[in-house]
Amino acid sequence: MTGTGSEQEKVIHFDKHKPASSYEGLFNRLGVRGSLLDIGCGNGEWLEYCKGRGIKVYGVEVLEDFCSQVLKKGIECRTSIDGINNTFDFITMNSVIQYVDDVDGFLSKVSSLLNKNGTVYIETQNDNSLIYAVIKAFKGHIVRPHWLPYQRSAHTKTSLKSALTKAGLKPVKTWTYGFTKGGNPKNLKLAYRSLIALGALIGRGHLLFCIAQKP
């Protein structure tokens, strides 16, 4: 499925670093059941929500302070996906894959952690978004907004689906959306926010979402 910003799609965006009513929307949209691994789990709010719904949860968070907070909530957490012996019915990643150097290797590892017919959900930045295209046209090269200075890789619908397929995963739904209420909206110039909103309307939002399954 593709989309440009319907109410159904808006509910997918959430900020794992603080409670959000959209957890329920994401949970229901994915049909979460069984076990779930959240890579880049922040302080574990999403995991805590899923645990409260009867899901067996596990987290990975590279920042040790956040990982410690998750452990204090009684949820297993480690700072790397390496060495995980469990497999899971669901794996979620919000704003993670763009910080990975070896995307193919990373997704292969993710695939190995999924049970058969398991589901992976990815949220990342859309490198084919309207805002990036406009910035590129006026600057001569892409000068990314303030939320992107440390990212290692860029993704579009096509490139992400290709990488997932290469890892043995089947993309099921891919769509974009423009979301201006997350992060630090006060630091975004009005022009940037307008381009993000317009991009959402024409199917070139700055956020890229994908749901894939393991055959």
C-alpha positions in Angstrom: 0.0 0.0 0.0 1.1 3.5 -0.7 -0.2 6.7 0.8 0.2 10.4 1.3 -1.1 11.2 4.7 -4.4 9.6 5.6 -5.5 9.3 9.2 -4.6 5.6 9.0 -1.0 6.3 8.0 -0.5 9.2 10.4 -1.0 6.9 13.4 2.1 5.0 12.4 4.5 7.8 13.3 5.5 7.7 17.0 8.3 9.0 19.2 9.7 6.2 21.3 11.4 8.6 23.7 8.1 9.7 25.3 4.6 8.2 25.7 2.3 8.6 22.7 -1.3 7.6 22.1 -0.2 6.3 18.7 1.4 3.2 20.3 -2.1 1.6 20.2 -2.5 2.6 16.5 0.9 1.0 15.6 0.2 -2.1 17.7 -3.1 -2.7 16.0 -1.9 -1.8 12.5 0.9 -4.3 12.7 -1.2 -6.9 14.4 1.5 -7.5 17.0 1.4 -10.9 18.7 3.9 -13.3 20.3 7.3 -11.7 20.6 8.8 -8.4 19.6 12.3 -6.9 19.2 12.6 -3.2 19.1 16.0 -2.1 17.6 16.8 1.5 18.8 14.3 1.2 21.6 15.2 4.5 23.3 14.0 4.4 26.9 11.6 1.5 26.2 8.2 3.2 26.2 7.1 1.3 23.1 8.3 -2.0 24.6 6.6 -1.2 27.9 3.3 -0.7 26.0 3.7 -4.0 24.1 4.6 -5.8 27.3 1.4 -4.5 28.9 -0.5 -6.0 26.0 0.9 -9.4 26.7 3.8 -9.4 24.2 7.2 -10.9 25.0 9.5 -8.0 24.4 13.2 -7.5 23.9 15.1 -4.3 23.2 18.4 -3.1 21.6 19.7 0.4 22.3 23.2 1.5 21.6 23.1 4.3 24.2 23.9 2.7 27.5 21.9 5.2 29.6 18.7 4.4 27.7 19.5 0.6 27.8 19.8 0.8 31.6 16.4 2.5 31.8 14.9 -0.3 29.8 16.5 -2.9 32.1 15.1 -1.2 35.1 11.6 -1.7 33.7 12.1 -5.4 33.7 12.7 -5.7 30.0 15.7 -7.4 28.5 17.9 -5.0 26.6 21.4 -5.0 25.1 23.5 -2.5 23.2 24.0 -4.5 20.0 22.0 -7.0 17.9 25.1 -9.2 17.8 24.9 -12.2 20.1 21.1 -12.3 20.3 20.0 -16.0 20.2 16.3 -15.5 20.3 14.0 -15.1 17.2 11.0 -12.9 17.1 7.6 -12.6 15.5 8.0 -8.8 15.1 10.9 -6.5 14.8 10.4 -2.7 14.8 12.9 0.0 13.9 12.2 3.7 14.2 14.9 6.0 12.8 17.6 3.4 13.0 18.5 2.1 9.5 19.8 5.5 8.3 22.6 5.3 11.0 23.8 2.0 9.8 27.0 1.7 7.6 26.4 -1.8 6.2 22.7 -1.8 5.5 22.8 -5.1 3.6 24.6 -6.9 6.4 22.4 -5.3 9.0 19.1 -6.4 7.3 20.5 -9.9 6.8 21.0 -10.1 10.5 17.5 -8.7 11.1 16.1 -11.3 8.8 17.9 -14.1 10.7 16.2 -12.9 13.9 12.7 -13.1 12.5 10.6 -16.2 12.7 9.0 -17.6 9.5 6.1 -15.3 8.5 7.5 -12.7 10.9 7.1 -9.0 10.3 9.6 -6.1 10.3 8.5 -2.5 10.5 10.9 0.3 9.5 10.6 4.1 9.7 13.3 6.2 8.2 13.9 9.4 6.2 12.8 9.5 2.6 15.7 10.6 0.4 13.3 11.2 -2.5 11.2 13.6 -0.5 10.1 17.0 -1.8 12.0 18.9 0.8 15.3 17.3 -0.2 14.7 17.8 -3.9 14.0 21.5 -3.4 17.1 22.0 -1.2 19.2 20.2 -3.8 17.8 22.4 -6.6 18.6 25.6 -4.8 21.9 24.6 -3.1 23.4 22.5 -5.8 23.7 19.6 -3.4 21.5 18.2 -0.6 22.0 20.2 2.6 20.0 18.2 5.0 17.9 19.7 7.8 19.1 19.7 11.4 17.8 16.2 12.2 20.2 14.5 9.7 23.8 15.4 10.5 25.0 12.0 11.6 23.2 9.7 9.3 25.3 7.2 7.3 22.9 6.1 4.6 19.9 7.4 2.6 16.8 5.5 1.5 14.0 5.8 -1.0 11.0 3.4 -1.5 12.9 1.7 -4.3 16.2 1.3 -2.5 14.7 0.2 0.8 12.5 -2.4 -0.9 15.6 -3.7 -2.9 17.7 -4.0 0.3 14.9 -5.8 2.1 14.4 -8.2 -0.8 18.2 -8.9 -0.9 18.0 -9.8 2.8 15.3 -12.4 2.1 12.4 -10.3 3.2 9.2 -9.5 1.2 8.1 -5.8 1.3 4.4 -5.7 1.8 3.5 -2.0 2.3 5.7 1.0 1.6 4.5 4.7 1.9 5.7 8.2 2.8 4.4 10.9 5.0 5.3 14.4 6.1 5.2 14.9 9.9 6.1 18.4 11.2 5.1 17.9 14.9 8.0 15.6 15.9 11.6 16.5 16.9 12.2 20.2 17.3 9.6 21.9 15.1 10.5 25.3 16.5 13.9 25.0 14.9 12.4 24.3 11.5 11.9 27.3 9.3 8.4 27.9 8.0 9.5 27.1 4.5 10.8 23.7 5.6 7.6 22.9 7.4 5.6 24.0 4.4 7.6 21.7 2.1 7.2 18.8 4.4 3.4 19.3 4.5 3.2 19.7 0.7 5.4 16.6 0.2 3.0 14.6 2.3 0.1 15.7 0.0 1.8 14.6 -3.2 3.3 11.3 -1.9 6.9 12.7 -1.3 6.9 13.1 2.4 10.2 13.2 4.3 9.3 10.1 6.3 9.5 6.6 4.7 7.7 3.6 6.2 7.9 0.0 5.2 6.4 -3.2 6.5 8.0 -6.5 5.3 7.6 -10.1 6.1 9.8 -13.2 6.1 8.5 -15.9 3.8 
